[in-house]
Every structure is written in C-alpha cells, then in structure tokens.
C-alpha cells in the first residue's frame, strides 16, 4: 500500500491564532497516525518563492491522509486558519 502525504506551504499572518490551529490539528493528525516529516524549520526556496513555512506529514496510506483532512476534528481546526494564514495544501499519494 502506498503512503499518503500532506504537503502544506503557508504564510502565517497571525501566529497567535495559527497556534490554536496547530494545537488542534496536531491531535487529529496523531489520531490518524500521521507523522510529521517536516514542520517549519529553515528553508531556502529555489526557482520561485513566496511561502515562509513548509509542512510534510506522512500517513500509512493515501486514503488515510484524505480521511484525516476530511475529518470533523480537522475541519474544526481549520476555523483558526481562515484569518491567520494563506496556504496551499496537497494530499499526495507516495511512490
């Protein structure tokens, strides 16, 4: 079975509000056995730029990654993203 990954690129405008999202989302991701591979940190962008933060989460399967994103708990956590960040989120099937 191929693993699933969340790839998130973000610019955060209100860290206090976004921190609430991080707290709630981390718990949901853990429930779905997600494992953080990249969680912010130092980065250098090549070719194009525009995102200050990158997060990569690995799941046991692509379907599990989608279920986590669509879960009620994660959707509730997203309430704290609306006014605190601009993000691109992809759920990707692994190789």
Biopython code that builds the backbone (N, CA, C, O; Angstrom):
import numpy as np
from Bio.PDB.StructureBuilder import StructureBuilder

atoms = [
    (1, "UNK", "N", (0.841, -1.178, 0.000)),
    (1, "UNK", "CA", (0.000, 0.000, 0.000)),
    (1, "UNK", "C", (0.888, 1.245, 0.000)),
    (1, "UNK", "O", (1.844, 1.345, 0.769)),
    (2, "UNK", "N", (0.554, 2.183, -0.873)),
    (2, "UNK", "CA", (1.324, 3.409, -0.973)),
    (2, "UNK", "C", (0.947, 4.372, 0.143)),
    (2, "UNK", "O", (-0.223, 4.503, 0.503)),
    (3, "UNK", "N", (1.947, 5.034, 0.678)),
    (3, "UNK", "CA", (1.707, 6.009, 1.735)),
    (3, "UNK", "C", (1.073, 7.267, 1.159)),
    (3, "UNK", "O", (1.101, 7.503, -0.049)),
    (4, "UNK", "N", (0.503, 8.061, 2.046)),
    (4, "UNK", "CA", (-0.070, 9.340, 1.669)),
    (4, "UNK", "C", (0.645, 10.461, 2.397)),
    (4, "UNK", "O", (1.141, 10.275, 3.508)),
    (5, "UNK", "N", (0.695, 11.614, 1.774)),
    (5, "UNK", "CA", (1.411, 12.755, 2.346)),
    (5, "UNK", "C", (0.587, 14.025, 2.231)),
    (5, "UNK", "O", (-0.068, 14.269, 1.218)),
    (6, "UNK", "N", (0.630, 14.823, 3.276)),
    (6, "UNK", "CA", (0.151, 16.193, 3.183)),
    (6, "UNK", "C", (1.372, 17.044, 2.899)),
    (6, "UNK", "O", (2.394, 16.916, 3.572)),
    (7, "UNK", "N", (1.270, 17.908, 1.910)),
    (7, "UNK", "CA", (2.316, 18.887, 1.639)),
    (7, "UNK", "C", (1.651, 20.255, 1.766)),
    (7, "UNK", "O", (0.742, 20.593, 1.008)),
    (8, "UNK", "N", (2.113, 21.019, 2.720)),
    (8, "UNK", "CA", (1.488, 22.307, 3.038)),
    (8, "UNK", "C", (2.531, 23.409, 2.898)),
    (8, "UNK", "O", (3.620, 23.325, 3.466)),
    (9, "UNK", "N", (2.189, 24.427, 2.147)),
    (9, "UNK", "CA", (3.013, 25.632, 2.029)),
    (9, "UNK", "C", (2.172, 26.771, 2.591)),
    (9, "UNK", "O", (0.995, 26.899, 2.254)),
    (10, "UNK", "N", (2.772, 27.600, 3.450)),
    (10, "UNK", "CA", (1.970, 28.614, 4.132)),
    (10, "UNK", "C", (2.743, 29.892, 4.415)),
    (10, "UNK", "O", (3.962, 29.893, 4.589)),
    (11, "UNK", "N", (1.990, 30.967, 4.454)),
    (11, "UNK", "CA", (2.423, 32.243, 5.012)),
    (11, "UNK", "C", (1.480, 32.544, 6.163)),
    (11, "UNK", "O", (0.261, 32.550, 5.993)),
    (12, "UNK", "N", (2.035, 32.787, 7.309)),
    (12, "UNK", "CA", (1.242, 32.999, 8.522)),
    (12, "UNK", "C", (1.228, 34.487, 8.849)),
    (12, "UNK", "O", (2.273, 35.133, 8.928)),
    (13, "UNK", "N", (0.022, 35.015, 9.036)),
    (13, "UNK", "CA", (-0.121, 36.442, 9.331)),
    (13, "UNK", "C", (-0.468, 36.708, 10.790)),
    (13, "UNK", "O", (-0.267, 37.823, 11.273)),
    (14, "UNK", "N", (-0.985, 35.708, 11.503)),
    (14, "UNK", "CA", (-1.352, 35.871, 12.913)),
    (14, "UNK", "C", (-0.938, 34.604, 13.654)),
    (14, "UNK", "O", (-1.697, 33.638, 13.718)),
    (15, "UNK", "N", (0.268, 34.614, 14.212)),
    (15, "UNK", "CA", (0.822, 33.417, 14.837)),
    (15, "UNK", "C", (0.025, 32.979, 16.061)),
    (15, "UNK", "O", (-0.056, 31.782, 16.335)),
    (16, "UNK", "N", (-0.558, 33.901, 16.795)),
    (16, "UNK", "CA", (-1.353, 33.516, 17.967)),
    (16, "UNK", "C", (-2.576, 32.695, 17.555)),
    (16, "UNK", "O", (-2.869, 31.662, 18.156)),
    (17, "UNK", "N", (-3.276, 33.156, 16.541)),
    (17, "UNK", "CA", (-4.454, 32.437, 16.045)),
    (17, "UNK", "C", (-4.031, 31.107, 15.393)),
    (17, "UNK", "O", (-4.680, 30.080, 15.589)),
    (18, "UNK", "N", (-2.961, 31.140, 14.635)),
    (18, "UNK", "CA", (-2.497, 29.932, 13.947)),
    (18, "UNK", "C", (-2.013, 28.880, 14.946)),
    (18, "UNK", "O", (-2.112, 27.682, 14.682)),
    (19, "UNK", "N", (-1.499, 29.315, 16.073)),
    (19, "UNK", "CA", (-1.050, 28.380, 17.121)),
    (19, "UNK", "C", (-2.206, 27.545, 17.647)),
    (19, "UNK", "O", (-2.015, 26.388, 18.022)),
    (20, "UNK", "N", (-3.395, 28.114, 17.679)),
    (20, "UNK", "CA", (-4.582, 27.357, 18.093)),
    (20, "UNK", "C", (-4.866, 26.244, 17.090)),
    (20, "UNK", "O", (-5.207, 25.124, 17.468)),
    (21, "UNK", "N", (-4.720, 26.569, 15.805)),
    (21, "UNK", "CA", (-4.874, 25.553, 14.756)),
    (21, "UNK", "C", (-3.845, 24.436, 14.957)),
    (21, "UNK", "O", (-4.194, 23.255, 14.932)),
    (22, "UNK", "N", (-2.598, 24.805, 15.153)),
    (22, "UNK", "CA", (-1.530, 23.808, 15.306)),
    (22, "UNK", "C", (-1.837, 22.856, 16.448)),
    (22, "UNK", "O", (-1.659, 21.645, 16.315)),
    (23, "UNK", "N", (-2.292, 23.389, 17.556)),
    (23, "UNK", "CA", (-2.602, 22.551, 18.723)),
    (23, "UNK", "C", (-3.714, 21.543, 18.405)),
    (23, "UNK", "O", (-3.580, 20.355, 18.696)),
    (24, "UNK", "N", (-4.791, 22.016, 17.817)),
    (24, "UNK", "CA", (-5.914, 21.130, 17.494)),
    (24, "UNK", "C", (-5.576, 20.154, 16.367)),
    (24, "UNK", "O", (-5.867, 18.962, 16.462)),
    (25, "UNK", "N", (-4.969, 20.662, 15.317)),
    (25, "UNK", "CA", (-4.650, 19.823, 14.155)),
    (25, "UNK", "C", (-3.662, 18.728, 14.519)),
    (25, "UNK", "O", (-3.782, 17.604, 14.032)),
    (26, "UNK", "N", (-2.696, 19.030, 15.360)),
    (26, "UNK", "CA", (-1.694, 18.031, 15.755)),
    (26, "UNK", "C", (-2.345, 16.830, 16.421)),
    (26, "UNK", "O", (-1.939, 15.692, 16.186)),
    (27, "UNK", "N", (-3.343, 17.075, 17.242)),
    (27, "UNK", "CA", (-4.053, 15.984, 17.923)),
    (27, "UNK", "C", (-4.811, 15.111, 16.923)),
    (27, "UNK", "O", (-4.811, 13.885, 17.034)),
    (28, "UNK", "N", (-5.449, 15.743, 15.958)),
    (28, "UNK", "CA", (-6.198, 14.986, 14.944)),
    (28, "UNK", "C", (-5.234, 14.172, 14.083)),
    (28, "UNK", "O", (-5.476, 12.996, 13.813)),
    (29, "UNK", "N", (-4.165, 14.793, 13.662)),
    (29, "UNK", "CA", (-3.172, 14.100, 12.839)),
    (29, "UNK", "C", (-2.623, 12.885, 13.576)),
    (29, "UNK", "O", (-2.431, 11.829, 12.974)),
    (30, "UNK", "N", (-2.376, 13.024, 14.847)),
    (30, "UNK", "CA", (-1.895, 11.906, 15.671)),
    (30, "UNK", "C", (-2.929, 10.780, 15.709)),
    (30, "UNK", "O", (-2.565, 9.606, 15.644)),
    (31, "UNK", "N", (-4.208, 11.126, 15.813)),
    (31, "UNK", "CA", (-5.274, 10.115, 15.839)),
    (31, "UNK", "C", (-5.295, 9.296, 14.557)),
    (31, "UNK", "O", (-5.647, 8.116, 14.578)),
    (32, "UNK", "N", (-4.922, 9.910, 13.447)),
    (32, "UNK", "CA", (-4.890, 9.222, 12.152)),
    (32, "UNK", "C", (-3.500, 8.664, 11.837)),
    (32, "UNK", "O", (-3.209, 8.295, 10.699)),
    (33, "UNK", "N", (-2.666, 8.609, 12.846)),
    (33, "UNK", "CA", (-1.311, 8.048, 12.758)),
    (33, "UNK", "C", (-0.416, 8.787, 11.772)),
    (33, "UNK", "O", (0.454, 8.199, 11.130)),
    (34, "UNK", "N", (-0.654, 10.093, 11.671)),
    (34, "UNK", "CA", (0.205, 10.919, 10.829)),
    (34, "UNK", "C", (1.527, 11.181, 11.522)),
    (34, "UNK", "O", (1.588, 11.301, 12.745)),
    (35, "UNK", "N", (2.577, 11.269, 10.737)),
    (35, "UNK", "CA", (3.923, 11.502, 11.259)),
    (35, "UNK", "C", (4.502, 12.734, 10.558)),
    (35, "UNK", "O", (4.593, 12.778, 9.332)),
    (36, "UNK", "N", (4.889, 13.728, 11.350)),
    (36, "UNK", "CA", (5.481, 14.935, 10.778)),
    (36, "UNK", "C", (6.898, 14.625, 10.291)),
    (36, "UNK", "O", (7.745, 14.184, 11.068)),
    (37, "UNK", "N", (7.146, 14.859, 9.013)),
    (37, "UNK", "CA", (8.484, 14.710, 8.445)),
    (37, "UNK", "C", (9.182, 16.060, 8.355)),
    (37, "UNK", "O", (10.395, 16.158, 8.539)),
    (38, "UNK", "N", (8.403, 17.098, 8.072)),
    (38, "UNK", "CA", (8.890, 18.473, 8.008)),
    (38, "UNK", "C", (7.848, 19.322, 8.708)),
    (38, "UNK", "O", (6.651, 19.195, 8.452)),
    (39, "UNK", "N", (8.314, 20.186, 9.592)),
    (39, "UNK", "CA", (7.366, 21.041, 10.319)),
    (39, "UNK", "C", (8.001, 22.407, 10.513)),
    (39, "UNK", "O", (8.549, 22.719, 11.571)),
    (40, "UNK", "N", (7.913, 23.209, 9.464)),
    (40, "UNK", "CA", (8.545, 24.517, 9.524)),
    (40, "UNK", "C", (10.048, 24.351, 9.380)),
    (40, "UNK", "O", (10.510, 23.545, 8.573)),
    (41, "UNK", "N", (10.795, 25.090, 10.139)),
    (41, "UNK", "CA", (12.244, 24.993, 10.076)),
    (41, "UNK", "C", (12.825, 25.881, 8.996)),
    (41, "UNK", "O", (12.104, 26.524, 8.232)),
    (42, "UNK", "N", (14.127, 25.898, 8.954)),
    (42, "UNK", "CA", (14.840, 26.713, 7.985)),
    (42, "UNK", "C", (14.641, 26.152, 6.573)),
    (42, "UNK", "O", (14.705, 24.939, 6.368)),
    (43, "UNK", "N", (14.403, 27.023, 5.620)),
    (43, "UNK", "CA", (14.243, 26.575, 4.241)),
    (43, "UNK", "C", (14.796, 27.615, 3.290)),
    (43, "UNK", "O", (14.833, 28.806, 3.597)),
    (44, "UNK", "N", (15.218, 27.152, 2.148)),
    (44, "UNK", "CA", (15.661, 28.011, 1.058)),
    (44, "UNK", "C", (14.810, 27.647, -0.143)),
    (44, "UNK", "O", (14.727, 26.477, -0.519)),
    (45, "UNK", "N", (14.182, 28.636, -0.743)),
    (45, "UNK", "CA", (13.351, 28.381, -1.916)),
    (45, "UNK", "C", (14.145, 28.679, -3.174)),
    (45, "UNK", "O", (14.812, 29.709, -3.269)),
    (46, "UNK", "N", (14.069, 27.777, -4.135)),
    (46, "UNK", "CA", (14.714, 27.948, -5.427)),
    (46, "UNK", "C", (13.637, 28.085, -6.504)),
    (46, "UNK", "O", (12.510, 27.624, -6.323)),
    (47, "UNK", "N", (13.974, 28.698, -7.585)),
    (47, "UNK", "CA", (13.136, 28.880, -8.764)),
    (47, "UNK", "C", (12.045, 29.908, -8.541)),
    (47, "UNK", "O", (12.029, 30.928, -9.231)),
    (48, "UNK", "N", (11.144, 29.687, -7.618)),
    (48, "UNK", "CA", (10.133, 30.687, -7.240)),
    (48, "UNK", "C", (10.054, 30.691, -5.731)),
    (48, "UNK", "O", (10.450, 29.728, -5.075)),
    (49, "UNK", "N", (9.543, 31.776, -5.185)),
    (49, "UNK", "CA", (9.391, 31.813, -3.738)),
    (49, "UNK", "C", (8.067, 32.453, -3.381)),
    (49, "UNK", "O", (7.340, 32.945, -4.243)),
    (50, "UNK", "N", (7.771, 32.436, -2.106)),
    (50, "UNK", "CA", (6.541, 33.055, -1.658)),
    (50, "UNK", "C", (5.936, 32.418, -0.424)),
    (50, "UNK", "O", (4.945, 32.920, 0.107)),
    (51, "UNK", "N", (6.511, 31.323, 0.042)),
    (51, "UNK", "CA", (5.971, 30.676, 1.234)),
    (51, "UNK", "C", (7.051, 30.552, 2.288)),
    (51, "UNK", "O", (8.147, 30.057, 2.024)),
    (52, "UNK", "N", (6.730, 31.004, 3.473)),
    (52, "UNK", "CA", (7.713, 31.003, 4.552)),
    (52, "UNK", "C", (7.743, 29.701, 5.342)),
    (52, "UNK", "O", (8.697, 29.455, 6.079)),
    (53, "UNK", "N", (6.726, 28.867, 5.205)),
    (53, "UNK", "CA", (6.634, 27.660, 6.026)),
    (53, "UNK", "C", (6.219, 26.475, 5.160)),
    (53, "UNK", "O", (5.337, 26.589, 4.309)),
    (54, "UNK", "N", (6.871, 25.335, 5.392)),
    (54, "UNK", "CA", (6.539, 24.094, 4.712)),
    (54, "UNK", "C", (6.328, 23.012, 5.760)),
    (54, "UNK", "O", (7.101, 22.894, 6.712)),
    (55, "UNK", "N", (5.273, 22.224, 5.576)),
    (55, "UNK", "CA", (4.988, 21.094, 6.462)),
    (55, "UNK", "C", (4.709, 19.877, 5.590)),
    (55, "UNK", "O", (3.977, 19.963, 4.604)),
    (56, "UNK", "N", (5.298, 18.746, 5.959)),
    (56, "UNK", "CA", (5.036, 17.481, 5.271)),
    (56, "UNK", "C", (4.668, 16.459, 6.345)),
    (56, "UNK", "O", (5.405, 16.257, 7.310)),
    (57, "UNK", "N", (3.508, 15.820, 6.156)),
    (57, "UNK", "CA", (3.029, 14.806, 7.091)),
    (57, "UNK", "C", (2.842, 13.505, 6.324)),
    (57, "UNK", "O", (2.234, 13.489, 5.253)),
    (58, "UNK", "N", (3.365, 12.417, 6.874)),
    (58, "UNK", "CA", (3.248, 11.098, 6.254)),
    (58, "UNK", "C", (2.152, 10.293, 6.946)),
    (58, "UNK", "O", (2.058, 10.276, 8.173)),
    (59, "UNK", "N", (1.330, 9.629, 6.144)),
    (59, "UNK", "CA", (0.272, 8.753, 6.645)),
    (59, "UNK", "C", (0.485, 7.349, 6.102)),
    (59, "UNK", "O", (1.187, 7.160, 5.109)),
    (60, "UNK", "N", (-0.113, 6.382, 6.746)),
    (60, "UNK", "CA", (0.044, 4.986, 6.344)),
    (60, "UNK", "C", (-0.475, 4.720, 4.934)),
    (60, "UNK", "O", (-0.001, 3.805, 4.260)),
    (61, "UNK", "N", (-1.445, 5.515, 4.488)),
    (61, "UNK", "CA", (-1.989, 5.352, 3.146)),
    (61, "UNK", "C", (-2.525, 6.689, 2.642)),
    (61, "UNK", "O", (-2.777, 7.612, 3.416)),
    (62, "UNK", "N", (-2.691, 6.766, 1.332)),
    (62, "UNK", "CA", (-3.260, 7.957, 0.712)),
    (62, "UNK", "C", (-4.682, 8.182, 1.234)),
    (62, "UNK", "O", (-5.072, 9.309, 1.539)),
    (63, "UNK", "N", (-5.447, 7.095, 1.331)),
    (63, "UNK", "CA", (-6.823, 7.193, 1.817)),
    (63, "UNK", "C", (-6.867, 7.698, 3.258)),
    (63, "UNK", "O", (-7.740, 8.491, 3.610)),
    (64, "UNK", "N", (-5.926, 7.241, 4.093)),
    (64, "UNK", "CA", (-5.874, 7.693, 5.493)),
    (64, "UNK", "C", (-5.577, 9.193, 5.548)),
    (64, "UNK", "O", (-6.134, 9.903, 6.385)),
    (65, "UNK", "N", (-4.716, 9.670, 4.674)),
    (65, "UNK", "CA", (-4.393, 11.101, 4.625)),
    (65, "UNK", "C", (-5.626, 11.923, 4.260)),
    (65, "UNK", "O", (-5.863, 12.987, 4.831)),
    (66, "UNK", "N", (-6.405, 11.423, 3.310)),
    (66, "UNK", "CA", (-7.634, 12.117, 2.906)),
    (66, "UNK", "C", (-8.657, 12.079, 4.038)),
    (66, "UNK", "O", (-9.290, 13.092, 4.335)),
    (67, "UNK", "N", (-8.822, 10.924, 4.668)),
    (67, "UNK", "CA", (-9.779, 10.806, 5.782)),
    (67, "UNK", "C", (-9.438, 11.781, 6.899)),
    (67, "UNK", "O", (-10.329, 12.409, 7.472)),
    (68, "UNK", "N", (-8.165, 11.910, 7.207)),
    (68, "UNK", "CA", (-7.752, 12.841, 8.259)),
    (68, "UNK", "C", (-8.135, 14.263, 7.881)),
    (68, "UNK", "O", (-8.713, 14.990, 8.690)),
    (69, "UNK", "N", (-7.814, 14.664, 6.648)),
    (69, "UNK", "CA", (-8.136, 16.027, 6.216)),
    (69, "UNK", "C", (-9.634, 16.287, 6.258)),
    (69, "UNK", "O", (-10.065, 17.369, 6.655)),
    (70, "UNK", "N", (-10.420, 15.314, 5.857)),
    (70, "UNK", "CA", (-11.873, 15.481, 5.794)),
    (70, "UNK", "C", (-12.572, 15.268, 7.134)),
    (70, "UNK", "O", (-13.776, 15.503, 7.240)),
    (71, "UNK", "N", (-11.849, 14.831, 8.147)),
    (71, "UNK", "CA", (-12.470, 14.536, 9.447)),
    (71, "UNK", "C", (-13.064, 15.788, 10.086)),
    (71, "UNK", "O", (-12.609, 16.905, 9.841)),
    (72, "UNK", "N", (-14.083, 15.580, 10.902)),
    (72, "UNK", "CA", (-14.723, 16.699, 11.606)),
    (72, "UNK", "C", (-13.730, 17.447, 12.485)),
    (72, "UNK", "O", (-13.754, 18.676, 12.552)),
    (73, "UNK", "N", (-12.865, 16.708, 13.155)),
    (73, "UNK", "CA", (-11.883, 17.344, 14.037)),
    (73, "UNK", "C", (-10.940, 18.261, 13.285)),
    (73, "UNK", "O", (-10.652, 19.369, 13.739)),
    (74, "UNK", "N", (-10.456, 17.806, 12.134)),
    (74, "UNK", "CA", (-9.535, 18.634, 11.365)),
    (74, "UNK", "C", (-10.267, 19.821, 10.748)),
    (74, "UNK", "O", (-9.727, 20.927, 10.711)),
    (75, "UNK", "N", (-11.467, 19.611, 10.271)),
    (75, "UNK", "CA", (-12.241, 20.708, 9.709)),
    (75, "UNK", "C", (-12.513, 21.781, 10.759)),
    (75, "UNK", "O", (-12.526, 22.970, 10.440)),
    (76, "UNK", "N", (-12.730, 21.374, 12.005)),
    (76, "UNK", "CA", (-12.903, 22.348, 13.090)),
    (76, "UNK", "C", (-11.618, 23.134, 13.331)),
    (76, "UNK", "O", (-11.658, 24.340, 13.572)),
    (77, "UNK", "N", (-10.481, 22.450, 13.266)),
    (77, "UNK", "CA", (-9.198, 23.134, 13.459)),
    (77, "UNK", "C", (-8.979, 24.195, 12.385)),
    (77, "UNK", "O", (-8.376, 25.234, 12.649)),
    (78, "UNK", "N", (-9.466, 23.934, 11.182)),
    (78, "UNK", "CA", (-9.286, 24.875, 10.078)),
    (78, "UNK", "C", (-9.965, 26.225, 10.320)),
    (78, "UNK", "O", (-9.633, 27.207, 9.657)),
    (79, "UNK", "N", (-10.904, 26.284, 11.255)),
    (79, "UNK", "CA", (-11.528, 27.571, 11.589)),
    (79, "UNK", "C", (-10.477, 28.601, 12.007)),
    (79, "UNK", "O", (-10.671, 29.801, 11.815)),
    (80, "UNK", "N", (-9.360, 28.131, 12.580)),
    (80, "UNK", "CA", (-8.310, 29.033, 13.052)),
    (80, "UNK", "C", (-7.322, 29.430, 11.950)),
    (80, "UNK", "O", (-6.421, 30.235, 12.185)),
    (81, "UNK", "N", (-7.489, 28.874, 10.765)),
    (81, "UNK", "CA", (-6.603, 29.196, 9.645)),
    (81, "UNK", "C", (-7.170, 30.320, 8.796)),
    (81, "UNK", "O", (-6.421, 31.098, 8.206)),
    (82, "UNK", "N", (-8.494, 30.407, 8.734)),
    (82, "UNK", "CA", (-9.171, 31.331, 7.814)),
    (82, "UNK", "C", (-8.603, 32.745, 7.833)),
    (82, "UNK", "O", (-8.380, 33.334, 6.775)),
    (83, "UNK", "N", (-8.368, 33.294, 9.015)),
    (83, "UNK", "CA", (-7.911, 34.670, 9.137)),
    (83, "UNK", "C", (-6.463, 34.786, 9.601)),
    (83, "UNK", "O", (-5.991, 35.883, 9.901)),
    (84, "UNK", "N", (-5.751, 33.646, 9.662)),
    (84, "UNK", "CA", (-4.395, 33.696, 10.202)),
    (84, "UNK", "C", (-3.312, 33.256, 9.219)),
    (84, "UNK", "O", (-2.124, 33.422, 9.497)),
    (85, "UNK", "N", (-3.713, 32.692, 8.060)),
    (85, "UNK", "CA", (-2.702, 32.201, 7.126)),
    (85, "UNK", "C", (-3.263, 32.064, 5.714)),
    (85, "UNK", "O", (-4.472, 31.957, 5.509)),
    (86, "UNK", "N", (-2.359, 32.071, 4.763)),
    (86, "UNK", "CA", (-2.664, 31.725, 3.379)),
    (86, "UNK", "C", (-1.873, 30.463, 3.108)),
    (86, "UNK", "O", (-0.658, 30.432, 3.307)),
    (87, "UNK", "N", (-2.558, 29.410, 2.650)),
    (87, "UNK", "CA", (-1.902, 28.113, 2.497)),
    (87, "UNK", "C", (-2.286, 27.449, 1.186)),
    (87, "UNK", "O", (-3.365, 27.680, 0.640)),
    (88, "UNK", "N", (-1.383, 26.627, 0.700)),
    (88, "UNK", "CA", (-1.664, 25.655, -0.370)),
    (88, "UNK", "C", (-1.466, 24.302, 0.274)),
    (88, "UNK", "O", (-0.425, 24.033, 0.873)),
    (89, "UNK", "N", (-2.474, 23.447, 0.150)),
    (89, "UNK", "CA", (-2.432, 22.111, 0.758)),
    (89, "UNK", "C", (-2.685, 21.082, -0.326)),
    (89, "UNK", "O", (-3.654, 21.183, -1.078)),
    (90, "UNK", "N", (-1.811, 20.096, -0.400)),
    (90, "UNK", "CA", (-1.988, 18.983, -1.334)),
    (90, "UNK", "C", (-1.920, 17.690, -0.543)),
    (90, "UNK", "O", (-1.105, 17.546, 0.368)),
    (91, "UNK", "N", (-2.791, 16.746, -0.904)),
    (91, "UNK", "CA", (-2.700, 15.388, -0.371)),
    (91, "UNK", "C", (-2.195, 14.533, -1.517)),
    (91, "UNK", "O", (-2.848, 14.432, -2.555)),
    (92, "UNK", "N", (-1.038, 13.918, -1.336)),
    (92, "UNK", "CA", (-0.315, 13.280, -2.414)),
    (92, "UNK", "C", (-0.099, 11.800, -2.117)),
    (92, "UNK", "O", (0.244, 11.426, -0.995)),
    (93, "UNK", "N", (-0.302, 10.968, -3.125)),
    (93, "UNK", "CA", (0.000, 9.551, -2.987)),
    (93, "UNK", "C", (1.507, 9.349, -3.158)),
    (93, "UNK", "O", (2.124, 9.894, -4.073)),
    (94, "UNK", "N", (2.077, 8.559, -2.263)),
    (94, "UNK", "CA", (3.509, 8.285, -2.323)),
    (94, "UNK", "C", (3.876, 7.344, -3.450)),
    (94, "UNK", "O", (3.012, 6.742, -4.086)),
    (95, "UNK", "N", (5.144, 7.230, -3.680)),
    (95, "UNK", "CA", (5.670, 6.389, -4.756)),
    (95, "UNK", "C", (5.850, 4.975, -4.269)),
    (95, "UNK", "O", (6.285, 4.111, -5.030)),
]
sb = StructureBuilder()
sb.init_structure("model")
sb.init_model(0)
sb.init_chain("A")
sb.init_seg("    ")
for serial, (resi, resn, name, xyz) in enumerate(atoms, 1):
    if name == "N":
        sb.init_residue(resn, " ", resi, " ")
    sb.init_atom(name, np.array(xyz, "f"), 0.0, 1.0, " ", f" {name:<3s}", serial, name[0])
structure = sb.get_structure()
